Every structure is written in structure tokens, then in C-alpha cells.
């Protein structure tokens, strides 16, 4: 199947409420152009440097939204603000405070998701549920960040019923936060679901899914 046909197949499955983000880490710029020609405008990358190289080669393509979905190191924060419209991987209060200060200096208002660890997972970054609830008052003081929702990734080794429960718990957490009516924190977006579990994420209320292999096949160099 071509990239365009894979995209068309996926889009037929998606509700209008779900935004398809094409994950393009380790994907060539030629493949990104194919996805763009097939109508994709949201692209997800994990590394600031790799994204910069691709952006320099894709300057002729208007209307792209770049989403940072990988862990953001504090020393790359300013560069990330210049390159990405969305940061899904805001995973601690110290980074949030730094991004907010830099966004003020750069006169930008990035849209961000708060990355949460619903279950213990040594391989993932993010707030635990108690940590996030405790940090909400400080996060609400961020004047320059547009906090739009939550992002999460399930641990490996869960079966479908456990993954669905994981995503449902994430949605319930977002509802709990929204009910606090914090002026600078909105819970409009749930960034959850990847190639192996996006159908479960949609069932649980995902508004953004992040698909790589399903669209592009096995990773290239």
C-alpha cells in the first residue's frame, strides 16, 4: 500500500473529532511530502535537531503544524518553542515554568499537553496522578502556555481491556481537572493512542492520535 492509501484507510475509520498526527521520526522528507500531498498537516517528531533538518527541507509546504511528542530536555526548550506549534510532552513543573518564561520572552503561546503516567512505568516520563493534581495551582500560573489537555502512553505488556481502562482513567482525570475551572488550564484535548492501540484510545475519547508505522510502514533510516 502507498502512504496515501494508508492515510485514506485510516481516515475512513476516524470520527471527525479525532485529529490524525503523522509521526515522522526516522521518516524521510520524501515520505513526509507524500503524506502532505495526501492531506496531512499535523506531523509529530521526537527530537528537536532532527525536526530542524526536516523543516529546512520542507519550507515550501505551507500550513504544517509540528507536534513535539518526545521528551523535551530543558536545554532545548527555547529551540522547541521556535519549531513546534504543539508540545505534547510537557512532563514536569520545572519544565513548565521554564517554557512559560521563555514563551514570554519569545512572545509566543505554545499549545501544550501535560504528560501523565497513569500507571507506574520506569520507561516513561510524566506526572503521576497525585503529582499532577498537586501541581495544578502552579501550572495555572503559567500565563504564556496554552495548556490544552493531557498526553499519555500505556506501559508495555497490557492487554486490550487493560489499555482501554488506562485510557478511560486518563479521560476521567481530564474531566476531574476541567471541573476545577482553572482559568489557564483547559482539558479540550486527549493525546493518546498510537499504531497498536489507537482504536481503544478513540473508544475512550481521544481527540488526537499519533500514528507512525500504520501510515509509513517500518521505520527507515
N, C-alpha and C positions, 0 to 999 in steps of 0.2 A: 504493500500500500504506500501511496505517496503521503507526504506530510499533509497536503491539502485534504486528501480523502480521510485521513485520520481525524483531522480537525473537524471536518464536516460530520463525521460519525459521532464524535463526542458532543458536538453542539446540538445534535438532534436529541440527545439524552438530557440536556441541561435545562432546568427551569429558567425563565427569564431573570429570576432574582439572583442567579449564580454567575459570578464573573470568572472567566477562564483565564488563568495566568499560565503562560507557557514558560516552563523552567528551562533555561537555556545555558546553564553552566556546562562547560565542556562541549557545547554545541557550536558548530561553525557559523560564521556570519552568513554564509550562503543558505544554510538551513533556516536561520532567523528570517532572511528575506523571503523564503518560501512561505513561512508561517505568516509573515506580514501580508504577503500577497493574498493569502487565504483569509485575511480579515482580522488576524490577531493584532492587538495593540498593547497588550499587557504582557511584559516579559519579566521573569524572575531570575535574579542572579544571586550568587552566594558570596562573591569576592569583589571587593572594590576595584582592584587592579585589573582583573580580567574584564570587568564591565567597562572600564575606561577605554581599554583597547578596542572593544567591540563598538562602543559608542562613536569612537573616532572614525570607524569604517562605515557607520550607518547614519551619518549625519544628514544624508539626503532623504531619509524616511521621516516624514512629519507625523506628529501625533502619538509617538510612543510614550507609554508610561512604564518607567523602570521601577521594579519592586525588589528591594533587598530582602532576601529570605534567609540568608546565612548569618552566622554570629558576627556581630559588629564589634571590632576592637576599638577601645576608646581613642587610640591614636589615629584611627581612620574616620572619626566621627565627622570632622569638617568636610572631608572629601566626599563622604557618603551623602551629606546634605546637598552638595553641589550636583551629585549624579542621580539621585533617586527621588522620585515623587512619593514613593511609599517605602516605609521601613517596617517590615512585619516582625522583626526580630529584636525589638526593644525588650531587654530581658532583666534589667535591674534598675534600681532607683538612681544609683550614681551615674549610670549612663544616661538616664532620662534627664537628669539635672544638667549634665554636660551638653547634651543635644539641645536642650531648651536655651541654654546660654548662647551656644554657637548659632542657633537659628535666629536669635535676636540680633546677633552681630552681623549675620549674613542677610538679614531682612527676608527670611523665608519661613514658611509654615508647613513643615513636612507632615504628611499624614502617617500615623504610626499605629501599629497594633502592639499590644502588650503580650509577650510570650509567656505562657504559663505551663507549668509541669503539673498536670492533674494527678499523675501517679509518680512515685519515686523513679528516677531514671538517671543514672550517673553519666549517661552519654548525651544528655540534653541540657541546654541552658534554660533559664526562665525562673519566674517566681513560682513557689508553691502557692496553693490557695491561701493559707493563713498569711504568708508573707505579702501577697498582693493586697489582700484586704487591709492589712496593717499600713501599707504604703500609700493607699488611695488618697489620704489627705495631702500628702506631699506631692503626689503626682498631679493632683488638682491645682497645685500652684504653678504648674508649667503653663506659661502664658503663650508660648510660641509653637508648641506642639499641638497638632490636631489629633488627639487620642480618639481613635475611631472604633476600637474593638479589641478582640483577643486573637492570638495565634497559638496553635498548639500542634504537637506531633506525638502520636502514640508511641509508647515503647515497643520494641520488637517482641515478638512471641505471643501476642494476644490473638485470640480467635475473634471471629466476626461479632459475636454477641458482646464480647468484652470491649472491642473497638467502638461499637455503637454506644455502649454505656459510657465510655470515655468521652466521646463527642457530645453526648447528651449532657454529661456533667459540665462540660465546657459551656454549653449553651445556658444551662441553669446558672452558672457563675456569672455569665454576662448579664442575665436577667437580674440577678441579685445586685450587681454593681449599678445597673441602669436605674434601679428603684431608689438608689441613694440620691438621685437628681443632682449630681455634681456638675457644676457649670462647664468645666473644662474636660470632662470625660464623657464620651458618648460610646455606646455599645451597639453601633449600627452594623458592624462587620464581624463575621466569624471566619477567619482564615484557617481552614482546616480541611484536610483531605488531599491525598496525593494519588499517584497512579494506582496503588494497590488497594486503596480504601475510600476513594472519593465518593462512591455510591453510598457508603454508610454515612459519610460526612454530610452529604446533601440531605439524607434522610433525617439527620439530627439538626439541620438548619444552617449549614454552611452557606456563606454568601460569596466566598472566594475559595476556589480550589487551585492547587498548584500541581500541574501535570508536566512531566518531562518525558519519561520513557514511553508513555502512552501516545504522545504526539510525535516524538522524534526517533523512537526505537532505541537500541542500545547506544550508550554514550560513545562519542567519538573523541579522538584526541584533539 
